[in-house]
Amino acid sequence: MEPLVEKSVRKARELQLKNILVAGGVAANSALRTSLKERAAKYGISVYSPSLQLCMDNAAMVAAAAIPKFKAGLFAELDVNAFSTKGTKLL
């Protein structure tokens, strides 16, 4: 956690930013939220994050996007590369 806090505040200072936004699953970590807000406040930087109910990873979104493809019988081969090097494309 500390490396994330340190690097975030350091980069914000380097870029002369006044705000940091924390989102996604990592934003649900209350210790991270507290530490980041305390460290950033020392430099006049505000930290924002959504309410805890909205802090989740993308698994639900990915699953929801997959449902129509699953229902249509559109499946990738089992050896599909999970990391796109050519951008995104539809099945």
trRosetta pair geometry for C-beta under 8 A, 3 or more apart (Angstrom, degrees):
i j d omega theta_ij theta_ji phi_ij phi_ji
1 4 5.9 -62 -160 36 37 111
1 5 6.4 33 150 -17 72 108
1 29 7.1 -151 -113 146 120 148
1 31 6.4 -15 -157 110 166 110
1 32 5.2 -131 -148 -90 112 89
1 35 6.5 94 147 46 117 157
2 5 5.6 -55 -145 38 36 111
2 6 5.9 34 160 -18 70 109
2 35 7.4 -96 -97 168 61 152
3 6 5.7 -57 -141 41 30 110
3 7 5.9 23 164 -14 67 112
4 7 6.1 -57 -139 41 24 105
4 8 6.0 25 161 -21 62 112
4 26 7.5 -139 -171 -172 161 139
4 32 6.8 -11 88 -141 133 117
4 36 7.8 -49 117 -80 93 113
5 8 6.0 -60 -146 36 24 110
5 9 6.3 13 162 -10 63 111
5 32 6.9 -157 -64 -150 101 72
5 35 5.0 -67 -96 126 153 112
5 36 5.0 -140 -121 -85 91 71
5 39 5.4 108 169 21 112 155
6 9 6.3 -63 -147 41 24 102
6 10 6.0 23 158 -19 64 113
6 39 7.6 -101 -85 -173 48 160
7 10 5.7 -56 -140 39 28 113
7 11 6.1 25 162 -17 65 108
8 11 6.1 -60 -148 38 25 105
8 12 6.3 25 155 -18 63 109
8 20 5.8 77 165 -145 114 146
8 36 6.4 -9 79 -133 144 112
8 40 7.7 -49 114 -73 104 111
9 12 5.6 -53 -145 37 32 113
9 13 6.3 32 156 -18 65 105
9 20 7.6 -62 -86 -51 56 154
9 36 7.3 -172 -53 -148 101 70
9 39 5.0 -95 -60 129 156 115
9 40 5.3 -146 -107 -85 103 70
9 43 6.6 133 -171 21 105 139
9 45 6.7 171 -133 51 80 152
10 13 5.9 -58 -152 37 29 109
10 14 6.2 31 151 -22 65 108
11 14 5.4 -51 -144 36 34 115
11 15 6.2 16 161 -3 67 109
11 17 7.9 16 120 14 71 128
12 15 6.2 -66 -144 49 26 97
12 17 4.2 -88 -155 58 78 114
12 19 8.0 -143 -144 78 126 23
12 20 5.4 -65 -82 -69 145 108
12 40 6.9 10 70 -126 157 105
12 43 7.6 136 100 94 110 139
12 45 5.3 72 134 -131 142 153
13 16 7.2 24 -175 -80 33 39
13 17 7.7 -73 -51 37 21 77
13 43 5.6 -68 -89 -178 110 158
13 45 7.4 -94 -67 -47 72 137
17 20 6.9 95 117 -66 132 70
17 45 6.6 53 100 -128 81 114
18 44 7.1 -49 -136 128 78 90
18 45 6.2 -168 -164 -123 32 63
18 46 6.5 22 149 19 75 93
19 45 6.8 175 -84 -168 18 77
19 46 5.0 -21 -108 68 74 93
19 47 7.5 152 -161 -91 60 27
19 48 6.3 4 -169 0 108 111
20 36 6.8 -119 97 169 143 119
20 40 5.9 -121 15 -110 130 153
20 45 6.0 47 -13 158 102 118
20 46 7.3 -172 26 93 68 47
20 47 4.8 -19 67 -111 101 74
20 48 7.2 173 86 26 49 68
21 47 7.8 160 -88 -162 25 56
21 48 5.0 -24 -107 72 71 98
21 49 7.0 142 -164 -84 57 51
22 26 6.6 -104 -175 102 101 98
22 27 4.4 148 130 -101 92 97
22 32 7.3 176 -167 128 156 112
22 33 6.7 -162 75 -102 152 76
22 36 6.5 97 -49 90 145 167
22 47 6.5 16 -6 -175 110 102
22 48 7.3 174 23 86 70 46
22 49 4.4 -26 69 -90 93 108
23 26 8.0 55 88 58 27 87
23 27 5.2 -18 -123 -28 17 145
23 49 6.6 179 -77 -139 53 73
23 50 6.1 58 -119 -1 87 107
23 55 7.1 -148 -157 -116 49 79
24 27 5.9 117 56 2 48 101
24 55 6.9 33 101 -156 17 71
24 56 7.5 -72 -164 84 43 28
24 57 6.2 44 -176 -109 87 51
24 58 7.3 -30 -134 -38 102 84
25 28 5.9 -47 -168 15 47 114
25 55 6.6 114 -118 161 23 79
25 56 5.9 9 -86 -178 74 26
25 57 3.7 1 -49 -64 127 82
26 29 5.9 -36 -174 7 52 116
26 32 6.5 -74 169 104 84 168
26 55 8.0 -105 65 -171 35 111
27 32 7.6 -121 -119 92 30 124
27 33 6.8 69 -163 -77 61 104
27 49 4.4 174 -160 -155 119 122
27 50 6.5 73 126 40 151 80
27 55 4.2 -130 87 -129 97 123
28 52 5.8 87 -128 -146 80 81
28 55 3.9 167 -63 117 82 126
28 56 7.1 55 -47 -78 135 43
29 32 3.8 53 98 12 115 116
29 33 6.6 166 91 -16 62 82
30 33 5.5 -50 -146 34 36 114
30 34 6.3 35 156 -18 67 105
31 34 5.9 -55 -148 38 31 110
31 35 6.1 27 157 -16 66 111
32 35 5.9 -58 -141 41 28 108
32 36 5.9 25 162 -17 65 112
33 36 6.1 -61 -145 39 23 108
33 37 6.3 20 159 -17 62 111
33 47 7.4 164 -159 129 65 133
33 49 5.9 -89 -119 20 112 156
34 37 6.0 -60 -148 37 26 108
34 38 6.3 22 158 -16 64 110
35 38 5.9 -58 -147 38 28 109
35 39 6.2 20 160 -13 66 110
36 39 6.0 -58 -141 41 27 105
36 40 5.9 22 163 -15 65 114
36 47 5.2 133 124 -126 103 160
37 40 6.1 -60 -139 42 24 107
37 41 6.1 32 159 -30 62 109
37 47 4.5 -125 -92 46 69 133
38 41 5.9 -54 -148 27 25 115
38 42 7.4 35 153 -27 57 97
39 42 6.1 -48 -168 16 36 114
39 43 7.9 4 148 5 61 102
40 43 6.2 -75 -166 47 43 96
40 45 3.8 -91 -177 83 97 106
40 46 7.0 -166 130 -46 128 2
40 47 5.0 126 46 -44 154 107
41 44 7.4 46 -164 -76 38 20
41 45 7.1 -106 -68 58 26 62
41 46 7.9 52 -91 -96 69 43
41 47 7.9 -73 -47 0 79 103
49 55 6.9 18 168 -82 109 125
50 54 3.9 -77 142 85 136 125
50 55 5.8 171 74 -58 100 79
51 54 5.3 82 61 14 74 101
51 55 7.4 -138 101 -15 37 93
52 55 5.4 -56 -145 27 40 116
56 59 7.7 -93 154 39 102 86
56 60 6.3 13 128 13 140 124
57 60 7.8 125 81 6 64 81
58 61 4.8 -59 -163 46 71 115
58 62 5.5 72 138 -26 91 101
59 62 5.8 -57 -145 38 29 109
59 63 6.2 29 157 -19 65 108
60 63 5.7 -55 -146 38 30 112
60 64 6.3 31 155 -20 64 107
61 64 5.8 -54 -147 36 29 111
61 65 6.4 27 154 -17 64 107
62 65 5.8 -57 -149 38 31 110
62 66 6.3 30 153 -23 64 110
63 66 5.7 -60 -149 34 31 113
63 67 7.1 50 153 -43 63 90
64 67 6.0 -31 -158 -2 35 116
65 68 7.7 -55 -179 27 39 97
65 69 7.8 23 139 -1 64 113
66 69 5.5 -67 -159 46 52 111
66 70 5.7 54 147 -28 83 107
67 70 5.6 -56 -144 35 30 112
67 71 6.3 27 160 -17 66 107
68 71 5.7 -55 -145 39 32 110
68 72 6.2 24 157 -13 66 111
69 72 5.8 -62 -146 43 30 106
69 74 4.2 -82 -166 68 84 113
69 75 7.8 135 147 -71 100 43
69 91 6.1 90 -147 30 126 137
70 73 7.8 41 176 -68 30 24
70 74 7.5 -82 -63 52 22 71
70 75 7.7 58 -114 -78 58 84
74 91 4.4 129 170 98 117 138
75 91 7.6 129 42 -163 7 154
76 80 4.0 4 154 -50 129 153
76 91 6.3 -116 -68 -110 80 120
77 80 5.4 140 65 -48 71 84
81 84 7.4 134 106 -80 102 38
81 85 7.6 -23 122 -3 146 97
84 87 6.1 -89 155 77 129 7
84 88 6.1 -37 -122 -79 172 53
86 89 7.4 -6 102 -21 107 117
